[in-house]
Amino acid sequence: MFMTNIFLTGYRATGKSTVAILIAEALAKKAIDADVYLEQKAGMTIAEIFAEEGEQGFRDRETEVVKELARRENMVIALGGGAILRKENCEALQGRGITVWLTASAEVIYERMNIDPLTGQRRPALTSAGGLQEIQQLLAQRAPLYFAVADFKVDTQQLSPKDVAAEVVSRIVG
């Protein structure tokens, strides 16, 4: 069986956490959401970390978690949307598995975030713009970083999580 890690990257609400579970089931791996793991280690929500420590404090904690999880084996790891912002996080992934970029348009991401009851708790605003404008700005900034770290990408916009997982599995194991 395919023993290496699979890292899912991409902006918030592209399906990383849900798809990680489905891929893990299909490939007999363990799934872990890096943001949930970070919250468990910190004993605080991401929003609370942002409020108490700012984005820098959160990113420091995130780097610790990315490095720790990347050293594990046989995992499907849903990374936080901003994990690619630090070069050291991207370097931690190299040679440790396959990185898949899950994409969607800014409009679809905005829709998904608005229907997710955890958005306020788990997904603090990252710019003063907020909303769709923030998503558009951050996607434009991050797209080259996602592209650079990913082995391939899957557009989640028109696919169910099950179909996204099937596409990822198919591209990895043939």
RARAPE-V754996 format. One record per run of one state. SS is the DSSP state (2 for helix, 1 for strand, 0 for the rest). FROM is the first residue (numbers start at 1). TO is the last residue. If there is no record, write none. Layout:
<<SS	FROM	TO> <SS	FROM	TO>>
This chain:
<<0	1	4> <1	5	9> <0	10	15> <2	16	27> <0	28	29> <1	30	33> <2	34	42> <0	43	45> <2	46	70> <0	71	74> <1	75	78> <0	79	82> <2	83	85> <0	86	86> <2	87	93> <0	94	96> <1	97	103> <0	104	105> <2	106	115> <0	116	118> <2	119	122> <0	123	130> <2	131	149> <0	150	151> <1	152	155> <0	156	160> <2	161	173> <0	174	174>>
